[in-house]
C-alpha cells in the first residue's frame, strides 16, 4: 500500500488528516499562550520590564499584536488564505521596533482581533490537503506550506514562553 493509499484509508476510518493534526497542535499551543496572557494584570499589560545591559523586554501588548501579525502572515498570507485586513499589523511585524509603535489598541481590542484571526487560520489550515502541505512557500527558511505551519507552531510557543516569563515578572511570580 502506498503512503497516499494509507492516508486515504486512514481518513475513511475516521482518522484525522495531517492538516487537522497541525491545526490542533497550533490551537493547543495558543491555549497555553492565552493562559500566560491571562496571568498578566491589566495595569501592567503594556509594561516593558528592564532586562540586562539596558535592554527591555517586549510588553505583553506588543507580543499579542505580534502574534496576530505572525498568524496572519504565516498561516493566511503565505498559505494563500484570507488576509486579516488590519492595517496596523505592519507595526508588529518582523524587525519592527516596539518603541516606534503608533497604534493604540486596548487589550480587549487585541484579544478580539486575535480570536478572529486565529479562527480564520485554523479553518484555513484544516482545509488544506496533503498536496497543499507539499506546496512551495517561497520562503527559504521553511520551504513548504507544512514547514511554514510547523514554524508558526514553534514561533507561537517561543513567544508563549516569553509571556510566561512576563507573567512571573509582572505579578510577583506566584502564578506560573
Backbone bond lengths (Angstrom), bond angles and torsions (degrees), N, CA, C in turn:
res aa  C-N    CA-C-N  psi(-1)  N-CA   C-N-CA  omega(-1)  CA-C   N-CA-C  phi
1 X - - - 1.453 - - 1.526 108.09 -
2 X 1.318 116.07 130.96 1.465 119.85 179.04 1.526 110.05 -72.74
3 X 1.319 115.80 164.57 1.464 121.72 178.27 1.530 110.24 -59.63
4 X 1.327 116.47 -42.13 1.468 120.52 179.93 1.532 110.59 -66.27
5 X 1.336 117.69 -40.27 1.461 121.00 177.08 1.528 110.79 -63.07
6 X 1.321 116.64 -39.09 1.468 120.63 178.57 1.525 110.59 -64.24
7 X 1.332 116.58 -40.52 1.464 120.07 178.83 1.530 110.72 -65.99
8 X 1.327 116.60 -40.62 1.463 120.45 178.58 1.525 110.31 -64.19
9 X 1.321 116.79 -42.74 1.465 120.97 178.89 1.526 110.44 -64.65
10 X 1.316 117.22 -40.24 1.469 121.16 179.12 1.531 110.56 -62.34
11 X 1.315 116.59 -41.47 1.469 119.53 178.26 1.524 110.75 -64.47
12 X 1.316 115.84 -39.27 1.463 119.98 179.75 1.527 110.94 -63.70
13 X 1.324 116.93 -28.46 1.460 121.65 178.45 1.525 112.13 -86.35
14 X 1.329 116.84 3.76 1.458 119.84 177.31 1.512 115.00 91.91
15 X 1.315 117.73 8.79 1.459 120.57 177.88 1.528 109.34 -78.93
16 X 1.309 115.85 151.72 1.454 120.52 -176.45 1.519 111.84 -80.16
17 X 1.329 115.10 151.55 1.453 120.59 178.23 1.524 109.81 -75.11
18 X 1.313 115.80 165.14 1.463 120.61 176.65 1.529 110.52 -59.74
19 X 1.325 116.90 -40.11 1.465 119.96 178.99 1.528 111.17 -61.32
20 X 1.327 117.07 -38.85 1.464 120.25 177.59 1.534 111.30 -66.19
21 X 1.321 116.97 -39.74 1.462 120.36 178.23 1.526 110.04 -64.55
22 X 1.322 117.14 -43.06 1.465 120.40 177.44 1.527 110.93 -62.11
23 X 1.328 116.67 -43.75 1.475 120.41 179.24 1.525 110.60 -63.24
24 X 1.317 117.20 -42.91 1.463 120.52 179.43 1.529 111.43 -64.72
25 X 1.322 116.88 -38.87 1.467 120.85 178.17 1.521 110.12 -64.65
26 X 1.324 115.92 -42.73 1.462 120.14 177.68 1.533 110.43 -62.95
27 X 1.324 117.08 -42.92 1.469 121.20 -180.00 1.526 111.05 -62.14
28 X 1.320 117.52 -41.41 1.471 120.84 178.80 1.529 111.04 -66.84
29 X 1.311 116.95 -37.32 1.461 120.50 177.16 1.525 109.77 -64.10
30 X 1.323 117.15 -41.16 1.468 121.14 177.78 1.529 110.97 -64.57
31 X 1.325 117.71 -37.25 1.474 120.17 178.12 1.525 111.02 -56.82
32 X 1.324 117.16 -43.38 1.456 120.37 179.70 1.537 110.54 -66.81
33 X 1.313 116.93 -41.42 1.465 120.28 177.50 1.525 110.18 -60.36
34 X 1.330 116.84 -44.39 1.477 120.33 178.86 1.530 111.15 -62.31
35 X 1.324 117.11 -38.10 1.458 120.49 176.96 1.530 109.96 -58.42
36 X 1.320 116.95 -48.54 1.462 120.30 -179.86 1.526 111.32 -62.88
37 X 1.343 117.29 -42.07 1.466 119.87 176.64 1.534 110.46 -57.60
38 X 1.313 116.43 -38.68 1.472 120.12 -176.45 1.518 112.55 -65.38
39 X 1.311 117.60 -19.03 1.462 121.82 -178.08 1.528 113.09 -86.97
40 X 1.319 117.28 -4.91 1.462 120.87 -179.35 1.521 108.96 -93.79
41 X 1.324 117.69 123.77 1.468 120.29 -179.63 1.533 111.77 -61.62
42 X 1.334 115.96 143.25 1.465 120.90 -179.54 1.523 112.47 -52.18
43 X 1.316 116.39 -42.56 1.463 120.06 -175.13 1.534 112.60 -70.09
44 X 1.329 117.14 -9.50 1.470 120.35 -179.58 1.532 112.14 -117.98
45 X 1.329 116.50 7.37 1.458 122.12 -174.21 1.530 112.69 -62.55
46 X 1.310 118.14 -31.64 1.474 121.50 -178.80 1.524 112.83 -100.03
47 X 1.302 117.00 5.23 1.465 121.44 -178.16 1.521 110.91 -74.49
48 X 1.327 115.38 139.75 1.472 122.02 176.45 1.527 108.10 -113.14
49 X 1.331 117.70 94.94 1.465 120.13 -178.02 1.528 112.57 -60.30
50 X 1.297 114.64 150.35 1.454 121.86 178.10 1.529 109.95 -71.93
51 X 1.318 115.65 136.84 1.461 121.70 175.29 1.537 107.89 -113.09
52 X 1.285 116.81 -167.63 1.468 121.07 -179.56 1.525 111.31 -73.55
53 X 1.305 116.43 158.07 1.471 123.66 172.24 1.526 113.81 57.36
54 X 1.318 117.07 32.06 1.454 120.53 176.44 1.510 115.16 80.60
55 X 1.301 117.79 -1.21 1.466 121.40 178.27 1.523 109.69 -80.43
56 X 1.341 115.20 159.50 1.456 120.20 174.37 1.517 108.92 -125.49
57 X 1.326 115.26 147.77 1.457 120.68 174.23 1.523 109.35 -70.93
58 X 1.322 116.76 156.10 1.465 119.67 171.04 1.519 108.51 -70.40
59 X 1.302 116.11 151.58 1.466 120.56 177.67 1.522 109.87 -79.07
60 X 1.330 115.77 160.41 1.467 120.79 174.23 1.529 109.55 -60.61
61 X 1.323 116.83 -36.11 1.466 121.89 177.81 1.529 110.26 -58.47
62 X 1.339 116.30 -50.63 1.460 120.13 -179.11 1.530 110.42 -63.38
63 X 1.328 117.55 -42.95 1.472 120.29 -178.62 1.524 110.82 -63.11
64 X 1.340 118.03 -42.45 1.462 119.41 179.23 1.531 110.18 -61.46
65 X 1.315 117.27 -44.68 1.469 120.29 179.00 1.524 110.59 -64.95
66 X 1.320 117.32 -39.33 1.465 121.72 178.56 1.536 110.61 -63.36
67 X 1.317 117.34 -38.82 1.462 120.09 178.36 1.526 111.19 -67.37
68 X 1.321 117.73 -33.35 1.474 120.18 174.38 1.527 108.46 -64.81
69 X 1.336 116.34 -45.64 1.467 120.27 178.22 1.524 110.49 -58.07
70 X 1.342 117.18 -49.14 1.463 119.67 -175.07 1.522 111.83 -65.93
71 X 1.313 117.01 -36.49 1.466 119.97 178.41 1.529 110.16 -65.77
72 X 1.325 116.36 -42.95 1.459 120.20 176.99 1.528 110.43 -62.90
73 X 1.317 116.55 -47.38 1.464 120.12 -176.53 1.524 111.84 -68.07
74 X 1.335 116.92 -55.58 1.464 120.50 -173.04 1.523 113.40 -72.26
75 X 1.333 116.92 -43.31 1.468 119.67 -169.81 1.527 113.98 -100.24
76 X 1.304 117.05 -14.04 1.466 118.99 177.05 1.533 110.35 -113.31
77 X 1.310 117.62 -60.71 1.459 120.13 -176.92 1.524 112.38 -62.71
78 X 1.328 117.83 -51.55 1.470 120.79 -176.60 1.530 113.05 -68.91
79 X 1.329 117.16 -20.31 1.466 121.11 -178.03 1.534 112.00 -109.03
80 X 1.327 115.90 24.88 1.467 122.51 176.81 1.524 113.57 56.39
81 X 1.315 116.69 36.07 1.464 121.21 178.66 1.523 111.53 -97.57
82 X 1.319 116.50 -177.82 1.463 120.43 177.61 1.529 110.12 -71.21
83 X 1.301 116.97 134.25 1.471 121.34 -178.53 1.513 110.86 -84.40
84 X 1.320 115.41 146.75 1.465 121.28 170.03 1.524 105.75 -79.78
85 X 1.285 117.04 119.80 1.463 120.71 -178.59 1.518 109.44 -87.55
86 X 1.320 115.78 73.89 1.458 123.29 -178.64 1.528 107.48 -124.16
87 X 1.339 117.45 96.02 1.465 120.23 -173.95 1.527 114.21 -59.38
88 X 1.305 117.74 -24.22 1.459 121.54 -178.34 1.528 113.51 -75.23
89 X 1.328 117.41 -12.83 1.464 120.01 -177.14 1.527 112.79 -56.80
90 X 1.330 116.55 -34.80 1.467 119.46 -176.91 1.527 112.44 -58.72
91 X 1.331 117.88 -22.55 1.463 121.03 178.96 1.536 112.12 -72.35
92 X 1.330 117.06 -8.98 1.461 121.40 -175.44 1.520 112.75 -123.04
93 X 1.330 116.79 15.34 1.453 121.29 -176.89 1.513 113.90 -82.68
94 X 1.303 114.53 -175.73 1.453 122.91 179.71 1.527 109.36 -55.94
95 X 1.324 116.30 126.86 1.454 121.51 178.22 1.516 115.01 82.09
96 X 1.320 117.41 2.65 1.465 119.01 -179.62 1.525 110.24 -73.62
97 X 1.314 115.42 158.25 1.460 122.08 -177.57 1.523 109.37 -109.42
98 X 1.330 118.54 115.39 1.465 120.93 -179.45 1.528 113.65 -56.60
99 X 1.327 117.33 -25.94 1.463 120.26 179.45 1.528 113.15 -76.34
100 X 1.335 116.99 -11.46 1.462 121.04 -177.71 1.526 113.39 -107.03
101 X 1.311 118.22 7.60 1.468 121.87 -179.40 1.527 109.43 -66.49
102 X 1.320 116.03 130.33 1.464 122.01 -179.82 1.524 113.07 -100.87
103 X 1.340 116.49 -33.00 1.462 120.55 -175.67 1.533 109.83 -71.48
104 X 1.313 115.42 141.84 1.464 121.21 179.29 1.530 108.72 -119.92
105 X 1.305 116.04 94.79 1.462 121.10 178.40 1.517 108.94 -106.44
106 X 1.322 116.18 144.41 1.461 119.63 177.05 1.529 109.43 -77.98
107 X 1.289 115.68 165.03 1.462 121.20 176.62 1.524 109.74 -59.00
108 X 1.333 117.51 -43.90 1.465 120.34 -179.88 1.526 111.65 -64.17
109 X 1.330 117.71 -38.10 1.468 120.15 176.92 1.526 110.40 -64.03
110 X 1.322 116.49 -44.29 1.468 119.50 177.93 1.523 111.20 -61.58
111 X 1.328 116.76 -43.89 1.466 120.03 179.84 1.525 111.16 -60.05
112 X 1.324 116.71 -40.80 1.464 120.33 179.64 1.534 110.78 -65.62
113 X 1.329 117.33 -45.45 1.468 120.67 177.25 1.533 110.12 -61.65
114 X 1.329 116.43 -41.29 1.465 120.52 -179.96 1.530 110.92 -60.65
115 X 1.325 116.99 -42.88 1.470 120.32 179.49 1.523 111.52 -62.01
116 X 1.329 116.56 -44.59 1.465 120.73 -177.54 1.528 110.68 -65.30
117 X 1.325 117.27 -49.07 1.464 120.56 -178.35 1.529 110.30 -65.70
118 X 1.321 117.06 -39.23 1.467 120.51 179.22 1.531 110.92 -62.89
119 X 1.319 116.61 -44.66 1.467 120.05 178.15 1.531 110.37 -60.89
120 X 1.331 116.87 -44.54 1.473 120.02 178.76 1.528 110.92 -60.92
121 X 1.329 116.09 -43.63 1.466 119.92 -178.38 1.527 111.36 -63.90
122 X 1.327 116.80 -44.96 1.464 119.49 179.96 1.530 111.34 -63.91
123 X 1.320 117.32 -42.95 1.468 120.43 177.57 1.524 110.30 -60.64
124 X 1.330 115.53 -42.09 1.463 118.53 -178.94 1.530 111.07 -66.54
125 X 1.318 117.97 -46.12 1.470 120.29 179.74 1.524 109.81 -59.01
126 X 1.326 116.96 -45.24 1.470 120.07 -177.88 1.526 112.67 -64.62
127 X 1.332 116.68 -21.00 1.469 120.01 179.54 1.521 112.60 -82.17
128 X 1.324 117.77 -8.71 1.465 120.73 -174.35 1.526 111.60 -78.69
129 X 1.305 114.15 145.94 1.462 121.78 176.29 1.527 109.39 -95.10
130 X 1.327 116.27 171.09 1.460 119.74 175.12 1.521 110.68 -60.58
131 X 1.329 116.71 -37.66 1.470 119.99 178.09 1.532 110.19 -64.30
132 X 1.333 117.43 -38.27 1.471 120.03 176.60 1.524 110.66 -61.09
133 X 1.320 116.94 -43.74 1.464 120.99 -177.93 1.525 111.65 -61.44
134 X 1.329 116.80 -26.40 1.462 121.67 179.51 1.535 112.84 -85.79
135 X 1.331 118.23 -7.39 1.467 120.94 -178.94 1.523 110.81 -63.69
136 X 1.331 114.48 150.66 1.457 120.23 176.59 1.520 109.63 -73.97
137 X 1.335 115.21 138.29 1.462 120.13 -177.94 1.519 112.78 -89.74
138 X 1.317 117.05 -22.35 1.455 120.28 -174.18 1.526 112.24 82.42
139 X 1.323 116.88 6.98 1.464 122.21 179.96 1.530 107.55 -114.98
140 X 1.308 117.12 117.34 1.468 121.06 -174.42 1.528 112.46 -59.08
141 X 1.315 116.81 -36.66 1.459 120.96 -175.57 1.538 112.89 -66.52
142 X 1.325 116.78 -32.55 1.467 121.97 177.23 1.525 106.62 -142.22
143 X 1.347 115.86 92.72 1.455 121.38 -166.75 1.533 117.77 -71.74
144 X 1.328 118.68 -18.24 1.466 118.66 178.88 1.527 109.85 -115.83
145 X 1.319 115.47 165.36 1.468 119.51 176.73 1.533 109.91 -60.97
146 X 1.335 117.26 -37.77 1.464 121.65 178.71 1.528 109.69 -58.36
147 X 1.327 116.24 -48.36 1.460 120.37 -178.59 1.530 111.74 -68.05
148 X 1.311 117.12 -29.10 1.464 120.59 175.56 1.525 109.84 -66.05
149 X 1.320 116.99 -42.82 1.468 121.12 177.18 1.526 110.06 -65.21
150 X 1.313 116.65 -44.02 1.465 120.18 178.48 1.531 110.58 -60.16
151 X 1.319 116.84 -40.09 1.463 119.83 177.04 1.527 110.64 -64.45
152 X 1.323 117.60 -40.71 1.469 120.39 178.93 1.527 110.58 -60.41
153 X 1.315 117.08 -37.68 1.469 121.30 177.25 1.530 109.69 -63.96
154 X 1.327 116.95 -46.90 1.473 120.78 178.16 1.521 111.31 -62.29
155 X 1.322 116.12 -42.96 1.464 121.56 -178.30 1.525 110.36 -61.84
156 X 1.310 116.51 -45.23 1.470 121.38 177.88 1.525 110.50 -60.16
157 X 1.333 116.74 -46.52 1.460 120.21 -179.95 1.521 112.41 -63.87
158 X 1.313 116.69 -38.01 1.461 121.26 178.06 1.524 110.38 -60.77
159 X 1.325 116.71 -50.98 1.465 119.62 179.96 1.527 111.78 -71.91
160 X 1.323 117.75 -28.97 1.464 119.76 173.45 1.519 110.57 -60.12
161 X 1.326 116.57 -39.56 1.458 120.88 175.58 1.520 112.16 -63.62
162 X 1.330 115.99 -39.33 1.465 119.48 176.08 1.522 110.41 -60.23
163 X 1.331 115.93 -43.44 1.462 119.97 -179.34 1.531 110.10 -65.43
164 X 1.328 117.12 -36.39 1.454 119.92 175.88 1.526 111.82 -59.83
165 X 1.329 116.54 -43.47 1.467 120.08 176.65 1.526 111.00 -64.48
166 X 1.338 116.58 -42.79 1.470 119.13 177.96 1.526 110.75 -58.96
167 X 1.330 116.11 -42.68 1.463 119.72 179.89 1.523 110.22 -59.10
168 X 1.308 115.89 -41.99 1.484 119.93 178.78 1.521 111.29 -64.06
169 X 1.319 116.67 -40.95 1.460 120.97 -177.47 1.528 112.11 -72.97
170 X 1.332 115.96 -36.16 1.467 119.53 -169.92 1.512 115.03 -93.29
171 X 1.323 118.02 -10.49 1.469 117.81 178.61 1.520 112.09 -123.73
172 X 1.316 117.51 19.64 1.453 120.79 177.09 1.506 114.35 89.09
173 X 1.330 117.98 2.30 1.449 121.33 173.41 1.516 116.88 83.52
174 X 1.313 117.84 4.81 1.469 119.41 -173.21 1.522 114.07 -90.26
175 X 1.328 119.26 -6.26 1.466 118.92 -169.02 1.524 115.11 -103.49
176 X 1.300 119.55 -17.29 1.463 119.55 -172.81 1.510 109.71 -116.12
